Amino acid sequence: MRATTSLCDVFQDTKFSAVKDKLKDLAEINKLFHEEFPHYGNQLRVANISGGCIAIETPNSMLLTRLKFDRIQILKWAESVDLSANDLKLTVNPALYKQLGSDVYGQGSPKHRK
């Protein structure tokens, strides 16, 4: 057991704490987003809110197009969560298919389809 704590240890603990807090905040923001926009289900996620921009990831371009139609409502919601949010960044992240465990059409994961 060490009797002293180095500055590096303190920085590392602080950094991990900040990352953990950021992840917890994003989880809460995602929960709020899915409550406000239930018609998207768990098909997408709020990836970040910072610098006045909210970033949302979706598994395919079809959902990206649907999000573009809801842009104004999403920005109004984002302003209620973070007053500085005034821009929306939408991106496609195909890796979300694997994280979700099923595709957006509710047919199960691709390996289970016939």
Secondary structure by P-SEA (a helix, b strand, c coil): ccccccaaaaaaaaaaaaaaaaaaaaaaaaaaaaaaccccccccccccccccbbbbbbccaaaaaaaaaaaaaaaaaaaaacccccbbbbbbbccccccccccccccccccccc
